[in-house]
Amino acid sequence: MTSAANHQPRRRLDPTVGKARAMVASLLGLTSTGKYRPVDNPPLVLVGCSGGPDSLALAAVTAFFATRGEIRVGAVVVDHQMQEGSAEVAARTAAKLRGLGLDPVQVRTVDLKHDGGGPEAAARAARFGALDAAARDLDAQTVLLGHTLDDQAESVLLGLARGSGTRSLAGMRPRRELYARPFLGLRRDETLAICEALDLDPWHDPANSDDAYLRVRVRQNVLPFLAAELGPGVRESLARTAMILGQDADLLDELAGAEYRRIAEPVAPGDGGPVHEIRLDADALRLLPPALRMRVLALSVVELGGYQPSQERLASAQALLERKGSAGPVQMAGKVSAYRISRSLGVPQDGAGYGKLVFRRSA
């Protein structure tokens, strides 16, 4: 006689969970339905998880694919030490992730280095440094991040407020090198719904409601006002703007990268240490279209470990090409400065530094 337990109906998949699974599968090239397709030596995918609703939902959804044998899924929890009790929050988050079946799960504690970009920039740099190191140590092919459509809309609006260029307005890309963001088409309230459907208990970061942060004021005050005045689809429209501009920005970045490689001359110290100076041929820079020239200048700063410079700083560096007035230095964020070799320094016209715009990182 068949037991009644065998006739229990299968639990219906929550539609938001199904939608999220499809997003992860699409970005990683996996299957979310049908027969299991286990592979030999499945690649490791890591989830960067703070324990908040977005990243915890992402971790739980991605863990599903580990049960199918297509990938292995682990996680990295970064403790920024910015709040009292952060170590305990990180440890609890790691325990939740192990309970979901993720393996390996690492907690990485970081010390913030303030190089003039503010605490948020310092935290971001430290976080990505920790994620990079974890992926390298564990031989992971991808690190997933839990940014949502709401995060994308906030980024675009902040870029507009700062008067930023195409790359900033393009927001966050779904995939860039090691990092992937499957949830950029998912609303924040949907990640909360996933947590509820899967009986997850996310951590709610008090900083996300602290209006001392500009992003929080945009989230709590500006976007609700715009939605009330312009219509409820304003967040989706901002995210769509990012997607459109992202394609333009990718092309411009590709072209600028080729020009940078053509004209840049990296200089390393005699002891074989890392590159501390980049020289750019001034005549070649002048011949570039402005959109490419500014990107080449910005890339020089970033290549030396500085932060993405503001338009004002880039304009000041570009002004050095006019050979009028000061030869610099122009200070960029992140201990990088720009200057041009002046004739007054007595450098011969065929010397290594003559006719060059120089970017240098200080110790």
N, C-alpha and C positions, 0 to 999 in steps of 0.2 A: 504494500500500500504506500502510495506516494505521500510524503509528509506535507503538511500545509506550508512549511517553511520553503519548500521547493517551488511553491506557486506565488511567492512574494514578488510583486512587480519590481522591475529594475528601477532604481531611483533615477528620475529624469534629470538630465544634465541641465544645470542652470544656463539660460541663454547667454548671459554675460560672460560666464566662464567659457562657454563654447566660442564666443566671439574672441575672447582673449587668447584662447588656444590657437585659433586660426591665425591670429596676428603673429604669434611666436613662430608657428610653423611656416608661415609665408616668408618671414625674414630669414629664418635659418634653413629653409629648403627642406622641411620635414613634412611628414604626413600627420594630420590630426584625426583622421577617420580611417575606417577600413582595417585591413589586416595589419598585424604588427610586422615591422620590417627590421628586425634586429641585425646589427652589423658587427663584424669582428673588430675588436679594439675601437669601440665608439669614442669619438672625440669628446673632450671635456669642455663644457660651457659653464662659465662662472656667472653668478648673479651678484652684482653689487647691492647689498641690502643694508639699509639703516634700521629696519624693523618697522618703518612706517607703512601705511596702507598700500601705497603704490608699489614699493619694492617687495613687500611681503607677498602681495598678490602675485607679482611677477614671479617670485621664487616658487610659489605653490603651483602656478600654472605651468611653469617650465618643468617642474619636477615630474609632471605627467609623462613627459617624453622620455624620461629616464626609465620609466616602467615599461616602455615599448622597446627598449634596447637600441634606440637610434643614436642617443647621446648619453653621456654621463653629465650630471648636473651637480655643481658645487656652488659655494658662495663665499664671499669675502665681506666681512663687517669691519668698517673702518671707524675706529674710535678717535675722534678729533680732539678729545680732552677739552672741549670748549664749555662744557657744563659740568656741574657737580654731579657725581654719580654716573658719568658717562660709561665708565668701565662696567658697571653693573648692567646698564642698558645693553651694551654690546654683548655681554655674556648671556643675558636672557634671550637676545635675538638669535645668537648662535645656537642656543639650545632648541629654540623653536624650529630653526632651519634643519637641524639634525633630525628633529621629530618628524619633519616632512619628508625625510629620506634623502636630503642633499648630502653629498659626500664627495670631496672633503669640504669642510667649513672652517675657515680661518678668521680670527680676529686680529687685525693689524692696528696697532696704536701708533699715531703719528704726532710729531711735534711741528707746529706751524712756524713757518719762516715768513716774517713780514718784510717784503721787499718794496713797500710803497704802494701796493695795490689794494690795501684794505683787508679786513679779516675774512670776508667772503672769498676773495681771490686767493688768499693764503690757504684757506680750508680746501678750496677746489684743487689747487696745485698739489697739496699734500694728499688729498684723496686719490687723485689720478696717479700720483706717484706710487701709492700703495697698491692700487689696482694693477698698474703696469707690472710692478714687482711680483705680485701674486700670480698673474697670468704667466709671467716668464718662469717663475719657480715651479709652477704646476703644469707647465706646457699646455695651457688652455688656448683654444683657437678663437674664442669669443668671450667678451664680457658684456652681459646684458645690464642695462640701466632702466630704471622704472619711470622715466619722465613721461608725462601725459600731455594730451592736447592742451590742457589748462596751463601747464608749464610752458608749452610752446607759445601760446597766446601772450602770456606774461612777458616772455623774452622779447617777442616782436614789439610789444608796446613799450617796453623799457628802451629798446633800441631806437624807436621813434622819438622818445622823449630826449634821448641823448644826442639826437641828430646823427645817428650812426649810418654806415654805408651798407652796401648790399649784403656782405657776409653776416653782419650782425642782424639785419632784418630777416635773413634767411633762417635764423634761429638754429635749432639743433637738427642735425641730419639723422635720418633713420639708421644709417650705417656709415661709420667712418673708421677705416682701418680695423683696429681690434674691437671697437665698441659698437653696440647695436641697441636701438631703442624701439622695441616692438610696440609700445603702448602710446606712441605719439598720436594715434587716432582714437584713443580711449579717453573719456572724461574722468575727472578725479572722483566723481560720485560713483562711477562704475567700478573703480578699484575698491571703493568701500563696499559696494554690493558683492564683489567677489569675496572679500574677506568675510562678509556675513554668510554667504552661501557655503563657504568652505570651513566655517567655524574657526576662523583665524582671529587672534587677538593682537591687533597691531599697536605699536607704540606711537603716540602722538607727540611729536616734538614741540615743546612750548615755544621754540623760536619761530614756528610757523604762524603764530598768532601775535607775535611781538611787533607792533607797528613802528618800532625803531628802525626796522628794515624797510627799505623802499619797495622791495618786491612784495612784502606783506601788505603794504598800503595799496599797491596796485591790485592785489588779489581781493582785498576786503572792501576797498572803497571805489577805486577807479573803474575796474571792469564791471561791477554791478551797476554803477551809474551809466556806463556806456550801453550796457545791455538794456537798461530801462529806457534810455533815450533813443537808441538806434535799433533795438530789436534783440531777441534772445540769441541770435546766431552770430553775434560779434566775435566770440571766441573762435568759432569755426572759421570765420572769415579771416581772422588774423593768422590762424594756423595754415589756411590755404595760401595766404600771401607768402608765408615762409616756404611752403613747398615750391611755389612758382619761382621765387627769387633764389631758392637753393640751386636750381638747375643753372641759372645765370651765373651765380657765384662760383659753382663748381667749374664751369668753363673758364671764367676769368682767372680763377686760382690755378688751373692747369696751365694756362698760357703764361701767367706770371711766374710760375715755378720753372718753366722752361727758360724764360729770360733770366731769372735769378741764376740758374745753373750755368748759363752762358757767360754772364758778366761778373759773377761773384768770385772773389779770391779769398778763401778762408786762410787765416794765419794762426798757427799754433806756436807756443813757446818752444824754445830750443830743447827743452827737456822732454819733449814728446807729450806734453799735457794736452788737454782739450783745447779746441779752437777758442781763442779769446778775442779775435778781431776779424772783421769781414770788410774787405775793401771792394767798392763798386766803382767801375769806370764812369766818371761823370759825364763824358760825352755820350756814352751808350745810354745812360739814364735819361738824358735830355731828349733823346730821339724816341723814347717809348711814349705811347699814348698815356695820358694822365692816369687812367684806371689801372693800367699795368704798372706804371712807375710807382704809384703809392703802395701797391701790393708788394712789389719787390722790396721797398724800404721796410714795410711792416714785417716781411718774411725774414729780413736780416736781423731785426730785433728779436723775433721769436727763436730763430736758429741759435742765437747766443744765450737763450734761456730767459729773455725778458718777457713781459706781458704784451699782449696785443695792444699797440699804442693807439692813443686817441687821434682823431683827425687833426686836432690842433698841433699835437706833437709831430705828426707826420708832415704837416704843412711847414713847420719850423725846420725840420730836417731837409725838406725839399728846397726851402729858401736858400740853404747853403750852396746849392748848385748855381745860384745866380752870381756868386763871387762878388757880392756887394756887402759891405758892412762886416759883421763878425764872422769869423770862421768857426764859431762854436766854442765849446761843445753845447749841444742840445741834449738835455737829460730826458731819457725815455724811462718808462716804468720798468722796474726790475733790474736796476744797476747797470743799464746799458746807456751809453751816450753816443752821439753822432757829431762828427766834426769833419771839416775838409782840410786837406794839406794846403797850407798857405805858402805863397811864394816867399813870404818874409822869413820862412824857416830855412831858406837856402837849399831846398831840395832840388837837385838837378832835374831838368825837364824830362830826362829819360830815366829818372830814379823810380824806385818801386812805388813810392807813395804819391808821386806827382799826378795831378788830374784825377784823384780818387776821392770819393766820399767814404769815410771810414766809420764803422760802427765798432765800438769796443765795450767789452764787459769788464767792470772793475771787480776786484777780488771781494 
